[in-house]
Amino acid sequence: LMKGIILAGGKGTRLYPSTKAVSKQLMPIYDKPMVYYPLATLIEAGIHEILIITTPEDMPLFKSLLGDGSRIGCSFSYVEQPEPNGLAQAFILGKDFIQNDPVALILGDNLFYGTHFIEQLKKHASYDGGMIFASKVSDPHRYGIVQFDANRKAIDIEEKPTHPKSTYAVPGIYFYDNTVVEKAKQLKPSARGELEITDLNRLYMDENRLHVEVLDPGTAWLDTGTIESLMEASQFVQVIQSRQGILIGAIEAAAYHSGAIDKPQLSLLADELEKTVYGTYLKSLISE
């Protein structure tokens, strides 16, 4: 069964002073904490055993927000990342959690939304090797960039290139088989002193075992590393929610839709939040 890791470490320095006292991933995106969005994505995809990696200072806050996951039929555990030494470090820190299972990594500041996105995830959740996505962006120098040959096969991946060879960025969700822990241990820190996820993906590419799936054009992918993108994400969520009468990133709803909890449990959770829009929405799912 596939397990999941949410990487919610880092100092969030680009968002200072807002993140001086609180983790970036606990900041609100519109009406819920940022970490709810990636968490709901994993749960919706049927991944119910999840490790949250965060800083020693922020860990008590994450635990107080999310608990052990049992109220939504999931299992959450926690590991500290004292220094932000790169995304690939997540697999070394999470090796006891991963054990012999395949694992998905999602970044705590990435938001995905789209009707076909969850189907796309479910379809590939048991891929043998590594599986990443590619999405067209207007500012490729900010991301890991993937280059394709004429047959849409990935031939190169570069981390934050000065002269990008393509406009396809790799969003912050990755699926790997069990060899990921050993591969992560082989990595050497990059020029910026980090264990790069791009180097990890390259190891899979060298084995001819990296699958790159282009995101459905109807899937929105937002990463919230800057003040502007934080604001855009909040506006995006507000527009979709008010137009469609749904909640994006509601972890209780994700747990219900993916079969982790039943109607009576959802009803209890809705009662706890009865005086909020959030609670009203959960109630509406019960009567559907």
C-alpha positions in Angstrom: 0.0 0.0 0.0 1.3 3.4 -0.9 2.3 5.7 2.0 2.6 9.5 1.8 5.0 12.1 3.0 4.3 15.9 3.4 7.4 18.0 3.5 6.5 21.1 5.5 9.9 22.2 6.8 11.9 25.2 5.8 12.1 28.7 7.2 9.7 30.5 4.8 12.1 33.4 4.7 10.6 34.8 1.5 7.4 35.4 3.5 9.0 37.2 6.4 7.8 38.8 8.7 4.6 36.7 8.5 6.5 33.4 8.9 8.9 34.6 11.6 6.8 33.0 14.3 4.7 30.4 12.4 5.4 27.8 9.7 4.6 28.9 6.1 2.5 25.7 5.8 0.3 26.8 8.7 -0.5 30.2 7.1 -4.1 30.4 5.8 -4.9 30.0 2.1 -8.3 31.7 2.1 -10.2 29.7 4.7 -7.9 26.9 5.9 -4.3 26.2 6.7 -2.0 25.7 3.7 -1.1 22.1 4.7 -4.8 21.1 4.4 -4.6 21.3 0.6 -1.7 18.8 0.0 -3.0 16.6 2.8 -6.5 16.4 1.2 -4.8 15.6 -2.1 -3.0 12.5 -0.6 -6.1 11.4 1.3 -8.4 11.8 -1.7 -5.9 9.6 -3.7 -6.4 6.9 -1.2 -3.2 7.4 0.8 -4.1 7.3 4.4 -0.8 6.6 6.2 1.0 9.9 6.1 4.3 11.3 7.6 4.6 15.0 8.2 8.2 16.3 8.2 8.6 19.7 9.7 11.0 21.8 11.8 11.5 21.1 15.6 9.9 24.5 16.4 6.8 23.9 14.3 6.2 20.3 15.1 4.0 21.0 18.2 1.8 23.3 16.1 1.3 20.7 13.4 0.5 18.0 16.0 -2.0 20.3 17.6 -3.7 21.1 14.3 -3.7 17.5 12.8 -3.3 15.1 15.7 -2.7 11.4 14.9 -5.2 11.4 12.0 -7.5 8.8 13.7 -10.5 11.2 13.7 -10.5 11.1 9.9 -9.6 7.4 9.6 -6.0 8.1 8.8 -2.7 7.6 10.5 -0.4 10.7 10.8 3.2 10.5 12.2 5.8 13.2 12.5 9.6 13.5 12.0 11.8 16.6 12.5 13.9 18.1 9.8 16.3 20.3 11.8 17.8 22.0 8.7 16.3 22.3 5.3 18.8 20.1 3.4 16.7 19.5 0.3 13.6 17.7 -0.7 15.3 14.3 -1.3 16.3 14.3 2.4 12.6 13.5 3.2 13.2 9.9 2.1 16.2 9.5 4.4 14.3 11.1 7.4 11.3 8.9 6.5 13.0 5.5 6.0 11.6 3.9 9.2 8.1 5.1 8.1 8.5 4.0 4.5 9.9 0.5 5.3 9.1 -1.7 2.3 6.3 0.3 0.7 6.1 2.7 -2.2 5.8 6.3 -1.2 4.4 9.6 -2.5 6.0 12.9 -1.5 4.0 16.1 -1.7 5.3 19.5 -0.8 3.4 21.3 2.0 3.1 24.5 -0.1 1.7 23.0 -3.3 -2.0 23.2 -4.1 -3.6 21.1 -6.9 -7.1 21.3 -8.1 -8.8 19.6 -11.0 -11.5 17.0 -11.7 -9.2 14.6 -13.4 -6.2 15.1 -11.2 -7.2 12.6 -8.5 -8.0 10.0 -11.2 -4.5 10.7 -12.7 -2.9 10.1 -9.3 -4.8 6.9 -8.6 -4.0 5.5 -11.9 -0.3 5.9 -11.3 0.0 5.4 -7.6 1.5 1.9 -8.0 4.0 2.8 -10.8 7.1 0.7 -10.8 10.0 3.1 -10.6 9.5 6.9 -10.3 6.6 8.9 -11.5 6.5 12.7 -11.7 4.3 15.2 -13.4 5.1 18.1 -15.8 3.1 21.3 -16.1 3.6 24.3 -18.4 4.7 27.4 -16.6 5.5 31.0 -17.5 8.5 31.3 -15.2 10.5 28.1 -15.8 13.7 29.4 -14.1 12.0 29.0 -10.7 11.5 25.2 -11.0 12.9 21.9 -11.8 12.4 21.7 -15.6 11.8 18.6 -17.7 12.8 18.3 -21.3 11.0 15.8 -23.6 12.0 14.1 -26.9 9.6 13.9 -29.9 7.8 10.9 -28.2 7.1 12.8 -25.0 9.8 10.7 -23.2 11.7 12.7 -20.6 15.3 13.1 -21.6 16.6 15.7 -19.2 15.7 17.4 -15.9 17.4 20.5 -14.7 17.0 22.3 -11.3 16.2 26.0 -11.6 18.0 26.5 -14.9 19.2 30.0 -16.0 18.4 29.1 -19.6 15.5 26.6 -19.5 15.3 24.1 -22.3 11.6 23.8 -21.9 8.6 25.4 -20.2 7.5 22.2 -18.4 8.1 22.4 -14.7 7.9 19.5 -12.3 5.2 20.2 -9.6 5.7 19.2 -6.0 4.2 15.7 -6.0 6.3 12.6 -6.7 5.6 8.9 -6.6 8.4 6.4 -6.0 8.9 2.7 -5.5 10.8 1.3 -2.6 14.3 1.8 -4.0 13.9 5.6 -3.3 15.5 5.4 0.2 18.7 3.7 -1.1 18.8 6.2 -4.0 18.4 9.2 -1.7 21.3 7.9 0.4 23.6 7.9 -2.7 23.0 11.6 -3.4 25.7 14.2 -2.9 24.6 17.8 -1.8 24.3 20.2 -4.8 26.1 23.6 -5.1 23.4 25.1 -2.8 24.1 22.4 -0.2 20.9 20.4 -0.7 20.0 16.9 -1.6 18.1 17.7 -4.8 14.9 15.9 -5.9 16.1 16.5 -9.5 19.2 14.4 -8.9 17.0 11.7 -7.4 14.7 11.8 -10.5 17.8 11.6 -12.6 18.8 8.3 -11.0 15.4 6.9 -12.0 15.9 8.3 -15.5 19.3 6.6 -15.8 17.6 3.3 -15.0 14.9 4.1 -17.6 12.4 3.9 -14.8 11.2 7.5 -14.6 7.7 8.1 -15.9 6.6 11.7 -16.6 2.9 12.4 -16.9 1.9 15.8 -18.3 -0.8 17.3 -16.0 -4.2 17.5 -17.5 -4.6 21.1 -18.8 -7.7 21.4 -16.6 -5.6 20.9 -13.5 -4.6 24.0 -11.6 -1.2 23.8 -9.8 -0.2 26.6 -7.5 2.8 26.8 -5.3 2.8 29.4 -2.6 6.4 30.4 -2.0 5.9 34.1 -2.5 3.5 36.7 -1.1 2.0 37.2 -4.6 1.4 33.5 -5.1 -0.1 33.2 -1.6 -2.6 35.9 -2.5 -3.3 34.3 -5.9 -3.9 30.9 -4.3 -6.4 32.5 -1.8 -8.3 34.2 -4.5 -8.4 31.1 -6.6 -9.8 29.0 -3.7 -12.3 31.7 -2.9 -13.6 32.0 -6.5 -14.0 28.2 -7.0 -15.6 27.7 -3.6 -18.1 30.6 -3.9 -19.0 29.7 -7.5 -19.3 25.9 -7.1 -20.4 25.7 -3.5 -17.7 23.2 -2.6 -14.7 23.3 -0.3 -11.2 22.6 -1.7 -8.8 21.0 0.7 -11.3 19.9 3.3 -9.5 16.9 4.8 -12.7 15.5 6.4 -14.5 15.5 3.0 -11.4 13.9 1.4 -11.5 11.1 4.0 -15.2 10.6 3.4 -14.8 10.5 -0.4 -11.9 8.0 -0.2 -13.7 5.7 2.2 -11.5 6.4 5.3 -14.5 7.4 7.3 -18.3 6.7 7.0 -21.3 9.0 7.3 -21.8 8.7 11.1 -18.1 9.8 11.6 -18.5 12.6 9.1 -21.6 13.7 10.9 -19.7 13.9 14.3 -16.9 15.9 12.6 -19.5 18.3 11.1 -21.1 18.8 14.5 -17.7 19.9 16.0 -17.6 22.7 13.4 -21.3 23.5 13.3 -21.0 27.2 13.6 -18.8 27.5 10.5 -19.2 27.4 6.7 -16.8 24.5 6.9 -19.2 22.5 9.1 -22.2 23.4 7.1 -20.4 22.0 4.0 -19.6 18.7 5.7 -23.2 18.4 6.8 -24.3 19.0 3.1 -22.2 16.0 2.0 -24.1 13.7 4.4 -27.5 14.6 2.9 -26.2 14.2 -0.7 
